[in-house]
Amino acid sequence: MFCNQQAQTGSGARLPDASTILATVDAYRASSCCDSPEVAYYGGTFTALPRAVQERFLAPLQPLLREGLVRAVRVSTRPDAITPEGVAFLRENGVATVELGVQSMDDAVLTAAGRGHTAHDTVAASRILREAGMRVGMQLLPGLPGDTPERAGASLTEVLAMAPDFLRIYPMLVLTDTPLADAYRAGAFSPWSLAEAVAVCKLLLHRSEQAGVPVIRVGVQASIELAESGTILAGPWHPAFRQLVEGERWFDLVTTLTTGVPAEANVELSVPSGRLSDLIGQRRSNVARWGEQLGIRVTRTREDPSLEPGECLVRWDGGQRRGSLLRDLVYE
């Protein structure tokens, strides 16, 4: 109901042949520092393809796997397209990771979206994959028809109970050439605003990291196809969506750590390497908000490699505090 695979993956409908697959792997190995990459097949329900087509994708990789030139393969699929026999075939052909398009664990939401599978299918698929020794990733799509922040949070709770190896969180977008686009044009569906999606995804990301489950992507990856005019009809699209989400968490942490700091105090903020842009926010929006909302004058921001991941050190005239996103930031 909601997928436009060509727009989301940036690929056409024609399947690559063996020479194209091998050339792609060779080009990546030549242009990166990774001598033994993982090959990933996205943009479809891999395990629902005819076995001959699955073999067409996997067979060219077998010599590379044996020689260590490719370390493993991962595929994406639907929860209701997982069987013990199919998973055994994947394992025999070098697939180590399967990503499940869970989207929601609320059956009413799945039905409204026309997804065609249930929450039980996800639980069953996870169990089959785990019993086969596979790594399991899960994709959530908050903001589907009928979804609410509360339902999205409940879905995450059920997903975390299955202990996935990693998550992807994609807020719902209305893409052209989908039934959801028709529903949107007819006024039957309204997607979340950017602010609403950021607020929900902030909580989902925070809870996932607190549970020790890495979130490897938040927001749909930008592509040339998505950037084309008319491809995204509505919804919380932003090319740096995750940075917006991360920025909100750092804003909240500094707000917590500066409680009781004298108004108009000069404040210096330090964060680990690589997190400065998240701290200050896009176009220094967080710095402006701390001043406007809290009366805090941030006079310096810097990276401090001695800080642990997620830590922030706040210094002001006469004091300092150190805090952590996961240890000190609490959401109701």
C-alpha positions as CSV (number, residue, x, y, z in Angstrom):
1,M,0.0,0.0,0.0
2,F,2.8,2.4,0.8
3,C,5.9,1.2,-1.0
4,N,7.4,2.6,-4.2
5,Q,10.5,0.4,-4.4
6,Q,12.1,2.2,-7.3
7,A,11.9,5.6,-5.6
8,Q,13.0,4.3,-2.2
9,T,15.9,2.2,-3.4
10,G,17.0,4.2,-6.5
11,S,16.9,1.1,-8.7
12,G,14.9,0.1,-11.7
13,A,12.9,-3.1,-12.2
14,R,15.4,-5.0,-14.2
15,L,17.3,-7.7,-12.3
16,P,21.1,-7.6,-12.4
17,D,22.9,-10.5,-14.0
18,A,26.0,-12.2,-12.6
19,S,28.5,-9.9,-14.4
20,T,26.7,-6.8,-13.0
21,I,26.7,-8.2,-9.5
22,L,30.4,-9.1,-9.6
23,A,31.3,-5.7,-11.2
24,T,29.5,-3.9,-8.4
25,V,31.3,-5.8,-5.7
26,D,34.7,-5.3,-7.4
27,A,34.0,-1.5,-7.8
28,Y,33.1,-1.3,-4.1
29,R,36.2,-3.2,-3.0
30,A,38.4,-1.0,-5.2
31,S,36.9,2.3,-3.9
32,S,36.6,1.5,-0.2
33,C,39.0,0.5,2.6
34,C,37.0,-2.8,3.1
35,D,38.7,-5.8,1.5
36,S,35.9,-8.1,2.5
37,P,32.5,-6.3,2.3
38,E,29.1,-7.6,3.1
39,V,26.7,-7.8,0.1
40,A,23.2,-6.6,0.7
41,Y,20.0,-7.1,-1.4
42,Y,17.3,-4.6,-0.5
43,G,14.2,-3.2,-2.2
44,G,12.1,-6.3,-2.3
45,T,10.9,-9.5,-0.5
46,F,13.9,-11.6,-1.2
47,T,12.6,-14.9,0.3
48,A,9.4,-14.6,-1.7
49,L,11.2,-14.7,-5.0
50,P,11.3,-18.0,-6.9
51,R,14.1,-20.2,-5.7
52,A,15.8,-19.9,-9.2
53,V,15.8,-16.1,-8.9
54,Q,17.3,-16.3,-5.4
55,E,20.0,-18.6,-6.7
56,R,20.6,-16.1,-9.5
57,F,21.5,-13.4,-6.9
58,L,23.5,-15.7,-4.6
59,A,25.4,-18.0,-6.9
60,P,27.9,-15.4,-8.3
61,L,28.9,-14.6,-4.7
62,Q,29.8,-18.2,-3.7
63,P,33.4,-18.1,-5.0
64,L,33.9,-14.7,-3.4
65,L,32.6,-16.0,-0.1
66,R,34.9,-19.0,-0.2
67,E,37.9,-16.8,-1.0
68,G,37.0,-14.3,1.8
69,L,36.5,-11.5,-0.7
70,V,33.0,-11.1,0.6
71,R,32.4,-11.8,4.3
72,A,28.6,-12.4,4.2
73,V,25.3,-11.5,2.6
74,R,22.2,-9.9,4.0
75,V,18.7,-9.7,2.5
76,S,15.5,-8.0,3.4
77,T,12.1,-9.6,3.4
78,R,8.6,-9.8,4.9
79,P,7.9,-11.7,8.1
80,D,5.3,-13.9,6.4
81,A,7.9,-15.0,3.8
82,I,10.1,-16.8,6.2
83,T,10.1,-20.6,6.4
84,P,12.6,-23.0,8.0
85,E,13.4,-24.5,4.5
86,G,13.9,-21.1,3.0
87,V,16.2,-20.0,5.8
88,A,18.3,-23.2,5.5
89,F,18.8,-22.3,1.8
90,L,19.9,-18.8,2.7
91,R,22.4,-20.1,5.3
92,E,23.8,-22.6,2.8
93,N,24.5,-19.7,0.4
94,G,26.2,-17.4,2.7
95,V,23.4,-15.2,4.0
96,A,24.1,-14.3,7.6
97,T,21.6,-11.5,8.2
98,V,17.9,-11.1,7.4
99,E,16.1,-7.8,7.9
100,L,12.4,-8.1,8.5
101,G,9.9,-5.4,7.3
102,V,8.0,-5.5,10.6
103,Q,6.6,-2.0,10.2
104,S,4.3,-2.3,13.2
105,M,3.3,-4.9,15.9
106,D,-0.3,-3.6,16.0
107,D,-2.5,-5.8,13.9
108,A,-5.1,-3.0,13.4
109,V,-2.4,-0.8,12.0
110,L,-1.1,-3.6,9.7
111,T,-4.6,-4.2,8.4
112,A,-5.3,-0.6,7.8
113,A,-2.0,-0.3,5.8
114,G,-2.9,-3.4,3.8
115,R,0.4,-4.9,4.8
116,G,-0.8,-8.5,4.6
117,H,0.9,-10.0,7.6
118,T,0.3,-10.0,11.3
119,A,2.4,-9.4,14.4
120,H,2.4,-13.1,15.0
121,D,4.1,-13.6,11.7
122,T,6.9,-11.4,12.9
123,V,7.3,-13.4,16.1
124,A,7.3,-16.6,14.2
125,A,9.9,-15.3,11.7
126,S,12.2,-14.1,14.4
127,R,12.1,-17.4,16.1
128,I,12.9,-19.4,12.9
129,L,15.8,-17.1,12.1
130,R,17.2,-17.3,15.6
131,E,17.0,-21.0,15.7
132,A,18.9,-21.1,12.4
133,G,21.7,-18.9,14.0
134,M,20.9,-15.9,11.7
135,R,21.4,-12.2,12.7
136,V,18.0,-10.5,12.7
137,G,17.3,-6.8,11.9
138,M,13.9,-5.2,12.1
139,Q,12.4,-2.2,10.3
140,L,9.7,-0.1,11.9
141,L,7.5,2.3,10.0
142,P,5.8,4.7,12.6
143,G,3.0,6.8,11.2
144,L,1.1,4.2,9.2
145,P,-2.6,4.6,8.8
146,G,-4.2,4.2,12.2
147,D,-0.9,4.5,14.0
148,T,-0.4,6.8,17.0
149,P,2.6,7.7,19.1
150,E,1.3,5.3,21.8
151,R,0.9,2.4,19.3
152,A,4.3,3.1,17.9
153,G,5.8,2.9,21.4
154,A,3.9,-0.3,22.1
155,S,5.2,-1.8,18.8
156,L,8.8,-1.0,19.8
157,T,8.2,-2.7,23.2
158,E,7.2,-5.9,21.4
159,V,10.1,-5.7,19.0
160,L,12.6,-5.1,21.7
161,A,11.3,-8.2,23.5
162,M,12.5,-10.2,20.5
163,A,16.1,-8.8,21.0
164,P,16.8,-7.9,17.4
165,D,20.5,-7.3,16.5
166,F,19.6,-3.9,15.1
167,L,16.8,-1.7,14.0
168,R,15.9,0.8,11.3
169,I,13.2,3.4,11.9
170,Y,11.5,5.0,8.9
171,P,8.8,7.5,9.6
172,M,5.9,7.1,7.1
173,L,6.1,9.1,3.9
174,V,3.4,9.4,1.2
175,L,5.1,8.4,-2.1
176,T,3.6,8.8,-5.5
177,D,2.2,5.8,-7.4
178,T,1.0,4.0,-4.3
179,P,-2.5,3.4,-3.0
180,L,-1.6,5.5,0.0
181,A,-1.1,8.4,-2.3
182,D,-4.6,7.9,-3.5
183,A,-5.9,7.9,0.1
184,Y,-4.0,11.0,0.8
185,R,-5.4,12.9,-2.2
186,A,-8.9,11.8,-1.2
187,G,-8.4,13.1,2.3
188,A,-8.6,9.7,3.9
189,F,-5.1,9.8,5.3
190,S,-3.0,12.5,6.9
191,P,0.7,11.8,7.6
192,W,2.5,13.0,10.7
193,S,4.1,16.4,10.5
194,L,7.9,16.6,10.6
195,A,7.8,17.8,14.3
196,E,5.5,15.0,15.3
197,A,7.7,12.3,13.6
198,V,10.8,13.7,15.2
199,A,9.2,13.7,18.6
200,V,8.1,10.0,18.2
201,C,11.3,8.8,16.7
202,K,13.3,10.5,19.4
203,L,11.6,8.3,22.0
204,L,11.9,5.2,19.8
205,L,15.6,5.8,19.3
206,H,16.3,6.5,22.9
207,R,14.5,3.5,24.2
208,S,16.2,1.2,21.7
209,E,19.7,2.4,22.7
210,Q,18.8,2.1,26.3
211,A,17.9,-1.5,25.6
212,G,21.2,-2.1,23.9
213,V,19.8,-2.4,20.4
214,P,21.6,-0.3,17.8
215,V,19.5,1.8,15.4
216,I,21.5,1.8,12.2
217,R,19.2,4.2,10.4
218,V,16.5,6.8,11.3
219,G,14.7,8.2,8.3
220,V,14.5,7.1,4.7
221,Q,17.9,7.4,2.9
222,A,18.0,10.3,0.5
223,S,18.3,9.3,-3.2
224,I,18.2,11.1,-6.5
225,E,14.8,9.4,-7.1
226,L,13.3,10.7,-3.9
227,A,14.6,14.2,-4.6
228,E,12.7,14.4,-7.8
229,S,9.7,16.7,-7.7
230,G,6.5,15.0,-7.0
231,T,8.0,11.7,-5.7
232,I,7.2,12.6,-2.0
233,L,3.7,13.9,-1.8
234,A,3.5,14.5,1.9
235,G,4.9,13.4,5.2
236,P,7.9,14.1,7.5
237,W,10.7,14.1,4.9
238,H,14.0,15.6,5.7
239,P,17.3,14.6,4.1
240,A,19.0,14.8,7.6
241,F,16.1,13.4,9.6
242,R,18.3,11.5,12.0
243,Q,20.3,14.6,12.8
244,L,17.0,16.4,13.7
245,V,16.2,13.5,16.1
246,E,19.6,13.3,17.6
247,G,19.6,17.1,18.0
248,E,16.4,16.9,20.1
249,R,18.0,14.4,22.5
250,W,21.1,16.6,23.0
251,F,18.8,19.6,23.5
252,D,17.0,17.7,26.2
253,L,20.2,16.5,27.9
254,V,21.7,20.0,28.1
255,T,18.4,21.4,29.3
256,T,18.5,18.8,32.1
257,L,22.2,19.4,33.0
258,T,21.7,23.2,33.1
259,T,18.8,23.1,35.6
260,G,19.7,25.7,38.3
261,V,22.5,27.3,36.3
262,P,22.1,31.1,36.8
263,A,20.3,33.0,34.1
264,E,22.6,34.7,31.7
265,A,25.5,32.5,32.7
266,N,28.2,31.9,30.1
267,V,28.1,28.2,29.4
268,E,30.6,25.9,27.6
269,L,29.5,22.6,26.2
270,S,31.7,19.6,25.3
271,V,30.7,16.4,23.6
272,P,32.6,13.4,22.2
273,S,34.2,13.5,18.8
274,G,31.7,13.5,15.9
275,R,28.7,14.7,17.9
276,L,29.2,18.5,17.8
277,S,26.7,19.0,14.9
278,D,24.1,17.0,16.7
279,L,24.7,19.1,19.9
280,I,24.3,22.5,18.3
281,G,21.5,21.5,16.0
282,Q,21.0,22.4,12.4
283,R,21.8,26.0,11.8
284,R,22.7,26.2,15.5
285,S,19.0,25.9,16.3
286,N,19.7,24.3,19.7
287,V,22.1,27.1,20.8
288,A,19.4,29.6,19.9
289,R,16.7,27.7,21.8
290,W,18.8,27.4,25.0
291,G,19.1,31.1,25.0
292,E,15.5,31.9,24.2
293,Q,13.9,29.3,26.4
294,L,16.4,29.0,29.3
295,G,18.3,32.2,29.2
296,I,21.5,30.2,28.9
297,R,24.3,31.9,26.8
298,V,26.3,29.1,25.1
299,T,29.6,30.8,24.5
300,R,31.6,27.8,23.3
301,T,31.0,24.3,22.0
302,R,33.7,21.8,21.4
303,E,34.6,18.2,20.9
304,D,36.4,16.4,23.7
305,P,37.7,12.9,22.7
306,S,38.1,12.0,26.4
307,L,34.3,11.9,26.8
308,E,32.5,8.6,26.6
309,P,29.8,8.1,23.8
310,G,26.7,10.1,24.7
311,E,28.3,12.2,27.3
312,C,28.2,16.0,27.7
313,L,30.2,18.2,29.9
314,V,28.7,21.5,30.9
315,R,30.9,24.2,32.4
316,W,29.9,27.7,33.6
317,D,31.3,30.3,35.8
318,G,31.6,28.6,39.2
319,G,30.6,25.0,38.3
320,Q,30.4,22.1,35.9
321,R,28.2,19.0,35.4
322,R,28.7,15.8,33.3
323,G,25.8,13.8,32.0
324,S,24.9,11.1,29.6
325,L,22.1,10.6,27.1
326,L,21.4,7.1,28.2
327,R,22.1,7.6,31.9
328,D,20.6,11.0,32.7
329,L,18.0,11.6,30.1
330,V,14.6,10.3,31.2
331,Y,11.4,10.4,29.1
332,E,8.0,9.6,30.5
